[in-house]
Amino acid sequence: MTAKLPYLASPGTIKTVLDKVIEARTPERFTQDFLETKLGAKGGSARAVIPLLKRIGMLQQDGSPTELYRKFRNTDTSGDAMAQAIRHGYKELFDRNEYAHELTKPKILEMINEISGNEKGNAADNYTASTFMNLREYADFDVTLGEEKVETDNTTSNDANISVSQDPKRQEMQTRHPQEGTPLTLAYSINLHLPETDDIKVFDAIFQSLNNNILKRSDG
């Protein structure tokens, strides 16, 4: 049996609540009290938002906000978070058309009716389509994430962080324009973040570890 797609009987309520979610603090649990007292959303139509947010993966079953909820409140990741939430909550739509988010409302309604099996023009399917469209206004399905900068962090037993990175410009120059008969060399920059301590043994241990684990390997 096909599970019902999530919807609100008052689809416009989701926009009212989500606008306030962005501004309010993240609660430990998203309860009716939080909804009414902190977000100022009251009534049965507002309370129905809670199960909807659970269905699209923004709340856990106990009402605890998920990572998607937190990312939605962040301006930089809000659109991507909602796109993920919609794909999760309306998976059956995207199983039928991976570009469901680009379809017009009548086309969305046709797919919803196909999934539900209800009579044409029924209220539930219309509410579902409207809820989907209202959620879609917050989503960005075209987000392209930039490449993450990868750093190698070596932590000694004394909690001193040592990061080693190769100089990309120097490496490229030496790789593309090597002198004939001259061995290829690599340059490293080493940044030490030393702990605040007056114990000289701590520094001795740090530099001994640096010498044994990094400098000797580089010389080899």
CORNOR-V795792 format. One record per residue. N is the residue number from 1. RES is the residue in one letter. SS is DSSP state (~ for helix, > for strand, _ for the rest). PHI is phi in whole degrees, -180 to 180 (* if undefined). OMEGA is omega in degrees with one decimal (NA if undefined). Layout:
N;RES;SS;PHI;OMEGA
N;RES;SS;PHI;OMEGA
This chain:
1;M;_;*;-178.8
2;T;_;-74;178.0
3;A;_;-71;179.7
4;K;_;-68;175.0
5;L;_;-73;-176.4
6;P;_;-69;176.7
7;Y;_;-158;173.4
8;L;_;-116;176.8
9;A;_;-69;172.7
10;S;_;-124;-172.4
11;P;_;-55;-178.8
12;G;_;-66;-178.9
13;T;~;-62;-176.9
14;I;~;-62;179.7
15;K;~;-69;178.8
16;T;~;-61;-177.6
17;V;~;-72;-177.3
18;L;~;-64;176.8
19;D;~;-60;-179.7
20;K;~;-80;176.1
21;V;~;-61;-179.2
22;I;~;-62;-175.8
23;E;~;-85;-175.2
24;A;_;-79;176.1
25;R;_;-70;176.0
26;T;_;-83;-178.6
27;P;_;-81;173.2
28;E;_;-66;175.1
29;R;_;-140;-179.6
30;F;_;-88;-175.3
31;T;_;-108;175.6
32;Q;~;-63;177.9
33;D;~;-63;178.0
34;F;~;-64;-179.3
35;L;~;-60;-175.6
36;E;~;-82;-173.9
37;T;~;-82;-175.6
38;K;~;-86;-178.4
39;L;_;-98;178.8
40;G;_;69;179.8
41;A;_;-103;-174.7
42;K;_;-121;177.5
43;G;_;100;-177.3
44;G;~;-64;-179.7
45;S;~;-65;178.3
46;A;~;-73;-179.7
47;R;~;-62;179.6
48;A;~;-68;178.6
49;V;~;-67;-176.4
50;I;~;-61;177.1
51;P;~;-63;177.0
52;L;~;-64;179.8
53;L;~;-63;175.1
54;K;~;-69;-178.6
55;R;~;-64;-178.1
56;I;_;-96;171.5
57;G;_;84;178.8
58;M;_;-93;175.1
59;L;>;-131;171.6
60;Q;_;-78;-176.2
61;Q;_;-63;178.2
62;D;_;-88;178.7
63;G;_;92;179.3
64;S;_;-71;178.0
65;P;>;-63;178.5
66;T;_;-93;177.8
67;E;~;-63;177.4
68;L;~;-62;177.8
69;Y;~;-60;-177.8
70;R;~;-67;179.1
71;K;~;-68;178.8
72;F;~;-64;-178.9
73;R;~;-78;179.3
74;N;_;-90;-177.1
75;T;_;-55;-176.3
76;D;_;-71;-174.9
77;T;_;-120;-174.5
78;S;~;-59;-177.3
79;G;~;-64;179.1
80;D;~;-66;-179.9
81;A;~;-63;179.6
82;M;~;-68;176.8
83;A;~;-60;177.6
84;Q;~;-65;-179.4
85;A;~;-63;179.9
86;I;~;-66;178.3
87;R;~;-61;179.6
88;H;~;-72;-175.0
89;G;~;-73;-177.7
90;Y;_;-119;-176.1
91;K;~;-56;-177.7
92;E;~;-64;175.8
93;L;~;-68;-177.5
94;F;~;-76;173.1
95;D;~;-67;179.7
96;R;~;-85;178.8
97;N;_;-153;-176.4
98;E;_;-66;177.1
99;Y;_;-109;-179.0
100;A;~;-57;-178.4
101;H;~;-68;-179.8
102;E;~;-98;-177.3
103;L;_;-79;175.6
104;T;_;-75;-179.7
105;K;~;-60;177.7
106;P;~;-59;178.7
107;K;~;-68;176.7
108;I;~;-61;-179.0
109;L;~;-62;178.2
110;E;~;-62;179.9
111;M;~;-66;179.2
112;I;~;-62;179.5
113;N;~;-65;176.6
114;E;~;-64;-179.0
115;I;~;-71;-175.5
116;S;~;-75;-176.8
117;G;_;78;-179.6
118;N;_;-76;176.5
119;E;_;-68;179.7
120;K;_;-60;175.4
121;G;_;79;180.0
122;N;_;-71;-174.7
123;A;~;-66;-175.8
124;A;~;-60;179.6
125;D;~;-65;177.9
126;N;~;-65;177.1
127;Y;~;-63;-179.4
128;T;~;-63;179.5
129;A;~;-63;-179.6
130;S;~;-67;177.9
131;T;~;-63;178.2
132;F;~;-59;-178.1
133;M;~;-65;179.8
134;N;~;-68;176.2
135;L;~;-64;-176.8
136;R;~;-62;179.6
137;E;_;-63;-179.3
138;Y;_;-95;-170.7
139;A;_;-98;172.7
140;D;_;-128;-178.0
141;F;_;-87;-177.0
142;D;_;-111;-179.4
143;V;_;-67;174.8
144;T;_;-117;-177.9
145;L;_;-80;177.2
146;G;_;-74;-179.9
147;E;_;-67;178.7
148;E;_;-78;176.5
149;K;_;-79;-177.2
150;V;_;-100;177.9
151;E;_;-121;176.6
152;T;>;-99;-179.3
153;D;>;-110;175.5
154;N;>;-109;-177.7
155;T;>;-109;178.5
156;T;_;-81;-179.7
157;S;_;-67;-179.5
158;N;_;-99;175.6
159;D;_;63;173.2
160;A;_;-95;-177.6
161;N;>;-92;179.7
162;I;>;-119;178.5
163;S;>;-111;-177.2
164;V;>;-119;178.5
165;S;>;-135;179.6
166;Q;>;-83;179.6
167;D;_;-74;-173.7
168;P;~;-65;-178.0
169;K;~;-67;-178.6
170;R;~;-68;179.0
171;Q;~;-62;-178.8
172;E;~;-62;-178.7
173;M;~;-64;-177.3
174;Q;~;-74;-179.7
175;T;~;-77;-174.9
176;R;~;-87;-178.6
177;H;_;-131;179.4
178;P;_;-73;174.7
179;Q;_;-76;-177.7
180;E;_;-63;180.0
181;G;_;83;-179.7
182;T;_;-103;-178.5
183;P;_;-64;178.5
184;L;_;-70;178.7
185;T;_;-121;179.0
186;L;_;-120;179.8
187;A;_;-108;178.9
188;Y;>;-124;170.6
189;S;>;-116;-175.4
190;I;>;-118;178.2
191;N;>;-110;179.7
192;L;>;-107;173.8
193;H;>;-112;-171.9
194;L;_;-84;178.4
195;P;_;-72;176.8
196;E;_;-81;-178.7
197;T;_;-158;175.7
198;D;_;-101;-177.9
199;D;_;-84;-177.4
200;I;~;-64;-179.8
201;K;~;-65;178.2
202;V;~;-63;-179.7
203;F;~;-68;176.9
204;D;~;-60;-179.1
205;A;~;-66;-179.7
206;I;~;-64;-177.0
207;F;~;-72;175.0
208;Q;~;-67;177.3
209;S;~;-64;177.3
210;L;~;-60;-179.0
211;N;~;-66;-175.9
212;N;~;-74;-170.4
213;N;~;-99;-174.9
214;I;~;-123;-174.4
215;L;~;-65;-179.5
216;K;~;-66;177.6
217;R;~;-65;180.0
218;S;~;-66;179.0
219;D;~;-65;-178.8
220;G;_;-75;NA
